[in-house]
Amino acid sequence: MAYQLISFVLCPFVQRAVIALKEKRVAFEITYIDLQNPPAWFLAISPMGKVPVLRVDSGGVLFESAVINEYLDETNPPALHPQDPWRRAHNRAWIEFGSNLIGRQYRMLTAPDQATLLRERDGFLAEWGHLEKQLGDGPFFNGADFSLADTAYAPLLMRLEIMERRYPQQLLESTPKIAAWCAALLARPTVRESVVADFEAQFRVYFAGQGGYLGERLA
Ligand SMILES: N[C@@H](CCC(=O)N[C@@H](CS)C(=O)NCC(=O)O)C(=O)O
């Protein structure tokens, strides 16, 4: 099975699929597009105009990161979703929660002024508290086994680590389990190799260019 993953270089949702493919040691080709100026061929196959898009060798196309990862998981070993149906449903719910947090992180990065940033930060921390309560002894979301839930949160935590290092906002101080989880995820080779070599530099330049209060302070 040959896969083509269509990506924007900084997209956290595409990164979820990259990590899953690397965990499964499946070969794939990645094609980067400029989301500000998407090519016509991409708009023709992406009904919502968003990445990720996964194209399989039959010509079929999938979109939505959670759906793509479920498909990859069902068709390539090792299984990364828990076997237990309740636990699997629980993980799906928290993957969706992680997608909302990615949205909030983006709004923090692009908040036009400090007051807006602080409001977004408070909202982020309130949601963060719910997540902290879901974690056990680690090192991963479900304990010892790396899972699709980890692929879903690693991109968020990778960006958060950069934000905290460049402009500390105490985003990890009150959630020690998330902090330990973040360290475990960022140490994992498939996570480290899921972005381009100069990811941090590109991330900082991109958000500085958006003109937000925090984005400009990451530069
Ligand atoms: N729910 C989608 C979100 C994907 C998404 O928002 N991708 C962004 C880039 S990170 C995008 O393509 N944005 C372009 C647009 O909204 O026009 C998923 O999980 O795949």
Ligand as a Chemical Component Dictionary entry (heavy atoms), coordinates in Angstrom:
data_LIG
# 
_chem_comp.id                   LIG 
_chem_comp.type                 NON-POLYMER 
_chem_comp.pdbx_formal_charge   0 
_chem_comp.three_letter_code    LIG 
# 
loop_
_chem_comp_atom.comp_id 
_chem_comp_atom.atom_id 
_chem_comp_atom.alt_atom_id 
_chem_comp_atom.type_symbol 
_chem_comp_atom.charge 
_chem_comp_atom.model_Cartn_x 
_chem_comp_atom.model_Cartn_y 
_chem_comp_atom.model_Cartn_z 
_chem_comp_atom.pdbx_ordinal 
LIG N1  N1  N 0 -10.303 18.785 11.892 1  
LIG C1  C1  C 0 -9.235  18.800 10.939 2  
LIG C2  C2  C 0 -8.450  20.097 11.086 3  
LIG C3  C3  C 0 -7.406  20.266 9.997  4  
LIG C4  C4  C 0 -6.954  21.718 9.881  5  
LIG O1  O1  O 0 -7.537  22.649 10.477 6  
LIG N2  N2  N 0 -5.910  21.945 9.066  7  
LIG C5  C5  C 0 -5.460  23.294 8.830  8  
LIG C6  C6  C 0 -3.940  23.393 8.810  9  
LIG S1  S1  S 0 -3.203  22.982 10.347 10 
LIG C7  C7  C 0 -5.923  23.723 7.448  11 
LIG O2  O2  O 0 -5.818  22.971 6.512  12 
LIG N3  N3  N 0 -6.438  24.955 7.323  13 
LIG C8  C8  C 0 -6.814  25.498 6.076  14 
LIG C9  C9  C 0 -8.161  26.141 6.101  15 
LIG O3  O3  O 0 -8.846  26.061 7.141  16 
LIG O4  O4  O 0 -8.532  26.725 5.087  17 
LIG C10 C10 C 0 -8.343  17.562 11.124 18 
LIG O5  O5  O 0 -8.305  17.040 12.251 19 
LIG O6  O6  O 0 -7.721  17.106 10.149 20 
# 
loop_
_chem_comp_bond.comp_id 
_chem_comp_bond.atom_id_1 
_chem_comp_bond.atom_id_2 
_chem_comp_bond.value_order 
_chem_comp_bond.pdbx_ordinal 
LIG N1  C1  SING 1  
LIG C1  C2  SING 2  
LIG C1  C10 SING 3  
LIG C2  C3  SING 4  
LIG C3  C4  SING 5  
LIG C4  O1  DOUB 6  
LIG C4  N2  SING 7  
LIG N2  C5  SING 8  
LIG C5  C6  SING 9  
LIG C5  C7  SING 10 
LIG C6  S1  SING 11 
LIG C7  O2  DOUB 12 
LIG C7  N3  SING 13 
LIG N3  C8  SING 14 
LIG C8  C9  SING 15 
LIG C9  O3  DOUB 16 
LIG C9  O4  SING 17 
LIG C10 O5  DOUB 18 
LIG C10 O6  SING 19 
# 
